[in-house]
Amino acid sequence: MHEQTNEVQGARYSPTSIRATWGGTGSVEDASRALGFSRAKGYDLARRGEFPCRVLRIGRSTRVITASLLRVLESGEPECDSARA
């Protein structure tokens, strides 16, 4: 049953699903899941400026740019220079 849950979650965060369901930005939590790491790790990377795709800080909110996330998922390469190091 655990494998089935992972398959369903994997489909939820596939590029096709993200294109169909996300707007221009997504949450750090969802983007982190799509990239395969935890919410806490995602927020830590965003805070340090090392999140693998482009992030917007709007007031106290942090959002991930959907187009950037899709490019990272499809290429497997981080988009931000600080994440490459």
Buried (B, 14 or more C-beta within 10 A) or exposed (E): EEEEEEEEEEEEBEBEEBEEEBEEBBBBBBBBBBBEBEBEBBBBBBEEEBBBBBBEEEEEEBBBBBBBBBBBBEEEEBBBEEBEE
